[in-house]
Amino acid sequence: MDRLTNTIRPYAWGSTTAIPALLGVEPTGEPQAEMWMGAHPGAPSRIDRGAGEVTLTDVIAADPEGELGGACVAKFGPRLPFLFKLLAAGAPLSLQVHPDLAQAKEGFADEERRGIPVDAGHRNYKDPNHKPEMICALTPFDGLCGFRPPQEAADLLAGLGVDSLKPYVDLLRAHPEEAALREMLTAVLTADRVEMARTVTEAAAAAERLGDPYKPYATLVHDYPGDPGVIAAMLLNHVQLQPGEAMFLGAGVPHAYIDGLGVELLANSDNVLRAGLTPKHVDVPELLKIVKFEPGDPAVLRPEGNGEEVYETPIDEFRLSRFVLAPGSGARTLPSGAPQILLCTAGSPKAGELTLSPGESVFVPASEKPELSGTGTVFRATVVV
């Protein structure tokens, strides 16, 4: 197995302290939003097998079946199908959704045909893959996920007492659930920007004054003043994860992370359709094709099993589990046959002969059968083949 050298992405919404605290290093003063572990071409991990550092992307490309296993290559192709991250939100991320696999393939092919550069600011589809994802909290973690029932959203908006929100409240109450949510989101995102900014300002002042349950939405305004995404966010469920709890986000589910440190595992894709809380491009017609206007309670996942605690999800590109290694518990031998990345988040466990500190990770090729020992917490990312 190989110790990974990973890249930390300095996105503006990142916490300046959370990842340095986990790694046991001094903060730089700059935001440190995500640490990427895997073989995404945007920031691949690096390993050294004795001839100097090379990217994990190049290592896998040189011997896909040796690194990933024949079953993984047959099912997902000659690339690592997941991306593993530490995610540290110090400010809210954009309100967003991800396409399903068919939508991603169609959207990518269309933009390729139209000759839109893959790095263009108005490009929606960076690759032909879907992007289901999971976030598992390492600290208390705030987020927004999935639509509230329209009547509940209407009551929340009405409680602000803002006159310019009354048409939106009436709209939510006048239609069947899915139609009401679609009409409401469309109206908010296509409204006059000057008038909407004024509405957001009034709503923010009311939210500050009223406190709970408006507190998370008041937080959004500090970072995105006048953004219509603040009103759109009130359509969503507010979710508070405790350490060890997780949330799975499938295609078309609107969501945004607000604050906290977590382990994120996702399909190896960069496809994001934004709905607000961002200075970046918002393609409203394309967004409305992708969003699933289905209200419901977001399921909070807790790990199941003894020894290896698994977070069950309905997709095969990734599988997340956790080992909490106690003193005297003995070594745990993990299965082989598929690629895996092991991430230490507490203690000083050993992966094979490698001792890990919090924030350190290793790549395990499919041919190896790793052994965990010592004391600490290790998250395991792999695939289902």
RODO-2510 file (C-alpha; in nm, 4 decimals, decimal comma):
residues 385
     n   res          X          Y          Z
     1     m     0,0000     0,0000     0,0000
     2     d     0,1081     0,3606    -0,0558
     3     r     0,0995     0,6647     0,1686
     4     l    -0,0771     0,9470    -0,0162
     5     t     0,0361     1,3050    -0,0598
     6     n    -0,2822     1,5057    -0,1101
     7     t    -0,3778     1,8495    -0,2372
     8     i    -0,5776     2,0949    -0,0250
     9     r    -0,8130     2,3145    -0,2274
    10     p    -0,8357     2,6785    -0,1068
    11     y    -1,1974     2,7552    -0,2030
    12     a    -1,3272     3,0790    -0,0529
    13     w    -1,5938     2,9043     0,1572
    14     g    -1,3385     2,6864     0,3340
    15     s    -1,2587     2,6998     0,7046
    16     t    -0,9208     2,8490     0,7916
    17     t    -0,8773     2,6221     1,0946
    18     a    -1,0630     2,2884     1,0697
    19     i    -0,8302     2,0931     0,8402
    20     p    -0,5113     2,2317     1,0017
    21     a    -0,6495     2,1319     1,3445
    22     l    -0,7104     1,7754     1,2253
    23     l    -0,3659     1,7551     1,0660
    24     g    -0,1990     1,9083     1,3735
    25     v    -0,0394     2,1951     1,1795
    26     e    -0,0525     2,5717     1,2106
    27     p    -0,3215     2,7485     1,0043
    28     t    -0,1939     2,9567     0,7139
    29     g    -0,4680     3,2170     0,7488
    30     e    -0,6069     3,1145     0,4105
    31     p    -0,9224     2,9042     0,3637
    32     q    -0,8604     2,5305     0,3381
    33     a    -1,1831     2,3874     0,2006
    34     e    -1,1162     2,0346     0,0753
    35     m    -0,8386     1,7764     0,0825
    36     w    -0,8710     1,5470    -0,2191
    37     m    -0,7728     1,1802    -0,2012
    38     g    -0,7894     0,9825    -0,5219
    39     a    -0,7223     1,0082    -0,8927
    40     h    -0,9335     1,3008    -1,0094
    41     p    -0,7364     1,4821    -1,2831
    42     g    -0,8043     1,8178    -1,1154
    43     a    -0,5908     1,7329    -0,8106
    44     p    -0,4714     1,3715    -0,8068
    45     s    -0,3000     1,2277    -0,5015
    46     r     0,0666     1,1399    -0,5366
    47     i     0,2602     0,8324    -0,4262
    48     d     0,6266     0,7329    -0,4194
    49     r     0,7242     0,3725    -0,4890
    50     g     1,0945     0,4456    -0,4799
    51     a     1,1494     0,6440    -0,7995
    52     g     1,0060     0,9778    -0,6865
    53     e     0,6496     1,1024    -0,6585
    54     v     0,4025     1,0248    -0,9364
    55     t     0,0309     1,0904    -0,9565
    56     l    -0,2120     0,8162    -0,8654
    57     t    -0,3806     0,8909    -1,1987
    58     d    -0,0641     0,7921    -1,3871
    59     v    -0,0076     0,4848    -1,1693
    60     i    -0,3587     0,3565    -1,2415
    61     a    -0,3342     0,4396    -1,6134
    62     a    -0,0149     0,2330    -1,6375
    63     d    -0,1792    -0,0816    -1,4928
    64     p    -0,5557    -0,0462    -1,4423
    65     e    -0,6265    -0,4116    -1,3643
    66     g    -0,3291    -0,4422    -1,1305
    67     e    -0,4261    -0,1341    -0,9297
    68     l    -0,8070    -0,1517    -0,9474
    69     g    -0,8747    -0,5211    -1,0024
    70     g    -1,0366    -0,6829    -1,3026
    71     a    -1,3892    -0,6674    -1,1623
    72     c    -1,3643    -0,2927    -1,0942
    73     v    -1,2284    -0,2195    -1,4435
    74     a    -1,5001    -0,4336    -1,6045
    75     k    -1,7733    -0,2497    -1,4131
    76     f    -1,6481     0,1106    -1,4102
    77     g    -1,3693     0,1335    -1,6678
    78     p    -0,9944     0,1895    -1,6180
    79     r    -1,0165     0,4667    -1,3588
    80     l    -1,0795     0,4975    -0,9875
    81     p    -1,4582     0,5454    -0,9715
    82     f    -1,4680     0,7509    -0,6502
    83     l    -1,3148     1,0630    -0,5000
    84     f    -1,2538     1,0815    -0,1235
    85     k    -1,2330     1,4170     0,0557
    86     l    -1,2009     1,5994     0,3813
    87     l    -1,4471     1,8887     0,3554
    88     a    -1,4295     2,1885     0,5892
    89     a    -1,7061     2,4462     0,5434
    90     g    -1,6416     2,7785     0,7114
    91     a    -1,9103     2,9497     0,5019
    92     p    -2,2066     2,8101     0,3063
    93     l    -2,1398     2,6300    -0,0204
    94     s    -2,3540     2,6977    -0,3260
    95     l    -2,7083     2,5638    -0,3434
    96     q    -2,6718     2,2870    -0,6021
    97     v    -2,7851     1,9627    -0,7615
    98     h    -2,6095     1,6900    -0,9586
    99     p    -2,7362     1,5108    -1,2726
   100     d    -2,8049     1,1405    -1,3034
   101     l    -2,5884     0,9312    -1,5348
   102     a    -2,8094     0,9672    -1,8432
   103     q    -2,8421     1,3437    -1,7942
   104     a    -2,4666     1,3810    -1,7476
   105     k    -2,3876     1,1870    -2,0646
   106     e    -2,6431     1,3831    -2,2684
   107     g    -2,5406     1,7222    -2,1268
   108     f    -2,1691     1,6570    -2,1725
   109     a    -2,2142     1,5396    -2,5320
   110     d    -2,4298     1,8435    -2,6134
   111     e    -2,1767     2,0920    -2,4765
   112     e    -1,8958     1,9083    -2,6552
   113     r    -2,0897     1,9357    -2,9844
   114     r    -2,1407     2,3068    -2,9246
   115     g    -1,7689     2,3544    -2,8655
   116     i    -1,7995     2,5042    -2,5153
   117     p    -1,4539     2,4885    -2,3519
   118     v    -1,4564     2,2510    -2,0536
   119     d    -1,3138     2,5282    -1,8311
   120     a    -1,5651     2,7935    -1,9462
   121     g    -1,7535     2,9646    -1,6658
   122     h    -2,0905     2,8851    -1,8245
   123     r    -2,0126     2,5187    -1,8848
   124     n    -2,2459     2,2860    -1,6873
   125     y    -2,1044     1,9400    -1,7600
   126     k    -1,7336     1,8840    -1,7060
   127     d    -1,7527     1,5072    -1,7686
   128     p    -2,0090     1,2407    -1,8717
   129     n    -2,0513     1,0990    -1,5209
   130     h    -2,3030     1,1370    -1,2400
   131     k    -2,2068     1,2626    -0,8948
   132     p    -2,3899     1,0933    -0,6083
   133     e    -2,2196     1,1841    -0,2828
   134     m    -2,2157     1,1259     0,0908
   135     i    -2,1055     1,3523     0,3738
   136     c    -2,0155     1,2040     0,7133
   137     a    -1,9718     1,4484     1,0011
   138     l    -1,6494     1,4626     1,2012
   139     t    -1,7755     1,7667     1,3947
   140     p    -2,1326     1,8973     1,4317
   141     f    -2,2278     1,9673     1,0699
   142     d    -2,5027     2,1953     0,9345
   143     g    -2,6548     2,1544     0,5909
   144     l    -2,9629     2,1861     0,3756
   145     c    -3,0974     1,8820     0,1927
   146     g    -3,4103     1,8076    -0,0083
   147     f    -3,7379     1,9948    -0,0270
   148     r    -3,9678     2,0594     0,2656
   149     p    -4,3378     1,9948     0,2049
   150     p    -4,4689     2,3111     0,0304
   151     q    -4,7121     2,3932     0,3105
   152     e    -4,4280     2,3844     0,5611
   153     a    -4,2152     2,6091     0,3383
   154     a    -4,5100     2,8460     0,2975
   155     d    -4,5517     2,8710     0,6749
   156     l    -4,1783     2,9397     0,7168
   157     l    -4,1846     3,2210     0,4596
   158     a    -4,5091     3,3663     0,5924
   159     g    -4,3635     3,3785     0,9425
   160     l    -4,1061     3,6341     0,8275
   161     g    -4,3826     3,8926     0,7772
   162     v    -4,2277     4,0322     0,4579
   163     d    -4,4911     4,1718     0,2179
   164     s    -4,2937     4,0949    -0,0974
   165     l    -4,2852     3,7251    -0,0029
   166     k    -4,6657     3,6943     0,0055
   167     p    -4,6979     3,6024    -0,3661
   168     y    -4,4506     3,3184    -0,3127
   169     v    -4,6438     3,1987    -0,0081
   170     d    -4,9672     3,2004    -0,2103
   171     l    -4,7968     3,0137    -0,4944
   172     l    -4,6788     2,7372    -0,2596
   173     r    -5,0301     2,6955    -0,1219
   174     a    -5,2118     2,7027    -0,4568
   175     h    -5,0671     2,3981    -0,6343
   176     p    -5,0039     2,0272    -0,5796
   177     e    -4,6731     1,9589    -0,4066
   178     e    -4,4338     1,9012    -0,6977
   179     a    -4,5903     2,1730    -0,9137
   180     a    -4,5779     2,4181    -0,6219
   181     l    -4,2072     2,3566    -0,5642
   182     r    -4,1248     2,3882    -0,9350
   183     e    -4,3252     2,7095    -0,9735
   184     m    -4,1748     2,8585    -0,6592
   185     l    -3,8120     2,7851    -0,7498
   186     t    -3,8659     2,9103    -1,1043
   187     a    -4,0248     3,2323    -0,9801
   188     v    -3,7449     3,3039    -0,7329
   189     l    -3,4626     3,2405    -0,9804
   190     t    -3,6201     3,4401    -1,2649
   191     a    -3,7400     3,7376    -1,0577
   192     d    -3,6027     4,0867    -1,1157
   193     r    -3,2644     4,0863    -0,9439
   194     v    -3,3030     4,4332    -0,7905
   195     e    -3,6444     4,3541    -0,6458
   196     m    -3,5264     4,0140    -0,5249
   197     a    -3,2217     4,1670    -0,3556
   198     r    -3,4554     4,3995    -0,1681
   199     t    -3,6742     4,1048    -0,0634
   200     v    -3,3700     3,9087     0,0539
   201     t    -3,2516     4,2045     0,2619
   202     e    -3,5913     4,2377     0,4317
   203     a    -3,6159     3,8626     0,4863
   204     a    -3,2663     3,8543     0,6363
   205     a    -3,3479     4,1306     0,8827
   206     a    -3,6608     3,9414     0,9914
   207     a    -3,4679     3,6139     1,0198
   208     e    -3,2041     3,7793     1,2406
   209     r    -3,4764     3,9163     1,4645
   210     l    -3,6763     3,5938     1,4914
   211     g    -3,3895     3,3488     1,5562
   212     d    -3,4787     2,9789     1,5410
   213     p    -3,5960     2,8279     1,3058
   214     y    -3,4633     3,1055     1,0809
   215     k    -3,1066     3,1108     1,2103
   216     p    -2,9476     2,9024     0,9297
   217     y    -3,1005     3,1260     0,6633
   218     a    -2,9819     3,4418     0,8359
   219     t    -2,6331     3,2910     0,8192
   220     l    -2,6585     3,2603     0,4401
   221     v    -2,7192     3,6319     0,3952
   222     h    -2,3918     3,7291     0,5622
   223     d    -2,2026     3,5540     0,2834
   224     y    -2,4439     3,6063    -0,0077
   225     p    -2,6255     3,9402     0,0395
   226     g    -2,9122     3,9851    -0,2030
   227     d    -2,8719     3,6368    -0,3522
   228     p    -3,2047     3,4756    -0,4562
   229     g    -3,0612     3,1478    -0,3337
   230     v    -3,1336     3,2672     0,0219
   231     i    -3,5081     3,2488    -0,0477
   232     a    -3,4707     2,9259    -0,2473
   233     a    -3,2867     2,7737     0,0503
   234     m    -3,5949     2,8192     0,2671
   235     l    -3,7622     2,5526     0,0548
   236     l    -3,5130     2,2965     0,1876
   237     n    -3,4865     2,0916     0,5043
   238     h    -3,2309     2,2069     0,7596
   239     v    -3,0195     1,9091     0,8701
   240     q    -2,7819     1,8999     1,1684
   241     l    -2,5497     1,5989     1,1712
   242     q    -2,3673     1,4870     1,4829
   243     p    -2,0185     1,3308     1,4573
   244     g    -2,0463     0,9889     1,2966
   245     e    -2,3793     1,0625     1,1269
   246     a    -2,3976     1,0861     0,7487
   247     m    -2,6239     1,1997     0,4667
   248     f    -2,6487     1,0564     0,1137
   249     l    -2,7321     1,2878    -0,1760
   250     g    -2,8593     1,1306    -0,4958
   251     a    -2,9172     1,2869    -0,8359
   252     g    -3,1493     1,5861    -0,8526
   253     v    -3,1611     1,6475    -0,4770
   254     p    -3,0955     2,0165    -0,3981
   255     h    -2,8516     2,0715    -0,1150
   256     a    -2,5950     2,3028     0,0392
   257     y    -2,3451     2,2577     0,3201
   258     i    -2,3345     2,5420     0,5718
   259     d    -2,0746     2,4705     0,8391
   260     g    -1,8621     2,1878     0,9775
   261     l    -1,5898     1,9330     0,9073
   262     g    -1,6717     1,6032     0,7414
   263     v    -1,5530     1,3136     0,5312
   264     e    -1,7046     1,3278     0,1828
   265     l    -1,7156     1,0396    -0,0639
   266     l    -1,8503     1,0819    -0,4149
   267     a    -1,8446     0,9455    -0,7656
   268     n    -1,5448     1,0756    -0,9578
   269     s    -1,7203     1,3679    -1,1288
   270     d    -1,7262     1,7467    -1,1300
   271     n    -2,0817     1,8039    -1,2585
   272     v    -2,2686     2,0713    -1,0611
   273     l    -2,5824     2,2699    -1,1496
   274     r    -2,6107     2,5708    -0,9181
   275     a    -2,9305     2,7314    -0,7912
   276     g    -2,7848     3,0207    -0,5917
   277     l    -2,5568     3,1204    -0,3044
   278     t    -2,2797     3,1710    -0,5562
   279     p    -2,1223     3,4302    -0,7852
   280     k    -2,0889     3,1530    -1,0474
   281     h    -2,3104     3,0792    -1,3449
   282     v    -2,6704     2,9699    -1,2758
   283     d    -2,8334     2,8061    -1,5803
   284     v    -3,1982     2,8145    -1,4739
   285     p    -3,3509     2,6148    -1,7642
   286     e    -3,0914     2,3368    -1,7332
   287     l    -3,1219     2,3372    -1,3538
   288     l    -3,4986     2,2903    -1,3737
   289     k    -3,4464     1,9835    -1,5962
   290     i    -3,2251     1,8224    -1,3305
   291     v    -3,3983     1,9050    -1,0002
   292     k    -3,6303     1,6439    -0,8518
   293     f    -3,9243     1,8358    -0,7072
   294     e    -4,0070     1,5738    -0,4474
   295     p    -4,0535     1,6759    -0,0825
   296     g    -3,9401     1,4469     0,1959
   297     d    -3,7342     1,4124     0,5107
   298     p    -3,3616     1,3645     0,4457
   299     a    -3,2456     1,0319     0,5846
   300     v    -2,9699     1,0596     0,8440
   301     l    -2,7446     0,7543     0,8134
   302     r    -2,5696     0,5872     1,1036
   303     p    -2,3057     0,3168     1,0590
   304     e    -2,4200    -0,0425     1,0938
   305     g    -2,2239    -0,3512     1,1913
   306     n    -1,9575    -0,4659     1,4354
   307     g    -1,5927    -0,4066     1,3601
   308     e    -1,6423    -0,2546     1,0159
   309     e    -1,9301    -0,0083     1,0481
   310     v    -2,0891     0,0469     0,7062
   311     y    -2,2855     0,3465     0,5774
   312     e    -2,5353     0,1839     0,3408
   313     t    -2,6019     0,3613     0,0083
   314     p    -2,7895     0,2608    -0,3102
   315     i    -2,4961     0,2998    -0,5532
   316     d    -2,1871     0,0954    -0,6386
   317     e    -1,9241     0,3567    -0,7283
   318     f    -1,8356     0,3952    -0,3631
   319     r    -1,8835     0,2343    -0,0250
   320     l    -1,7974     0,4114     0,2999
   321     s    -1,7238     0,2363     0,6261
   322     r    -1,5551     0,3164     0,9572
   323     f    -1,3309     0,1299     1,1989
   324     v    -1,3043     0,2478     1,5590
   325     l    -0,9976     0,0612     1,6854
   326     a    -0,9810     0,0219     2,0624
   327     p    -0,6778    -0,0828     2,2689
   328     g    -0,6394    -0,4599     2,2743
   329     s    -0,8958    -0,5193     1,9995
   330     g    -0,6457    -0,6944     1,7749
   331     a    -0,5752    -0,6573     1,4058
   332     r    -0,8490    -0,6402     1,1417
   333     t    -0,7804    -0,7896     0,7996
   334     l    -0,9697    -0,6141     0,5198
   335     p    -1,0895    -0,7774     0,1980
   336     s    -0,8864    -0,7515    -0,1218
   337     g    -0,9992    -0,7499    -0,4850
   338     a    -1,0939    -0,3822    -0,5163
   339     p    -0,9141    -0,0488    -0,4749
   340     q    -0,9485     0,1275    -0,1418
   341     i    -0,8330     0,4399     0,0375
   342     l    -0,7941     0,4408     0,4159
   343     l    -0,8119     0,7720     0,6022
   344     c    -0,7168     0,8200     0,9661
   345     t    -0,9238     1,0775     1,1555
   346     a    -0,8131     1,0048     1,5143
   347     g    -0,5402     0,8243     1,7073
   348     s    -0,2364     0,6534     1,5551
   349     p    -0,3544     0,3305     1,3907
   350     k    -0,1395     0,1196     1,1605
   351     a    -0,2290     0,0192     0,8051
   352     g     0,0072    -0,2670     0,7383
   353     e     0,3469    -0,1329     0,8442
   354     l     0,2469     0,2323     0,8025
   355     t     0,1534     0,4298     1,1147
   356     l    -0,1034     0,6960     1,0382
   357     s    -0,1698     1,0310     1,2030
   358     p    -0,5024     1,2162     1,1771
   359     g    -0,5512     1,3389     0,8207
   360     e    -0,3097     1,0865     0,6694
   361     s    -0,4288     0,8353     0,4123
   362     v    -0,3104     0,5376     0,2085
   363     f    -0,4045     0,3842    -0,1257
   364     v    -0,4430     0,0066    -0,1235
   365     p    -0,4261    -0,1653    -0,4660
   366     a    -0,6751    -0,4414    -0,5386
   367     s    -0,4115    -0,7135    -0,5055
   368     e    -0,3284    -0,6296    -0,1445
   369     k    -0,5139    -0,7449     0,1663
   370     p    -0,4529    -0,4652     0,4206
   371     e    -0,4466    -0,5108     0,7958
   372     l    -0,5522    -0,2461     1,0462
   373     s    -0,4180    -0,2457     1,4010
   374     g    -0,3426    -0,0111     1,6891
   375     t    -0,5767     0,2524     1,8251
   376     g    -0,7770     0,5175     1,6411
   377     t    -1,0481     0,5814     1,3829
   378     v    -1,0094     0,4871     1,0167
   379     f    -1,2552     0,5532     0,7354
   380     r    -1,2461     0,3120     0,4425
   381     a    -1,3505     0,4088     0,0892
   382     t    -1,3886     0,1356    -0,1708
   383     v    -1,6274     0,0164    -0,4438
   384     v    -1,8961    -0,2499    -0,4756
   385     v    -1,7994    -0,5062    -0,7417
***
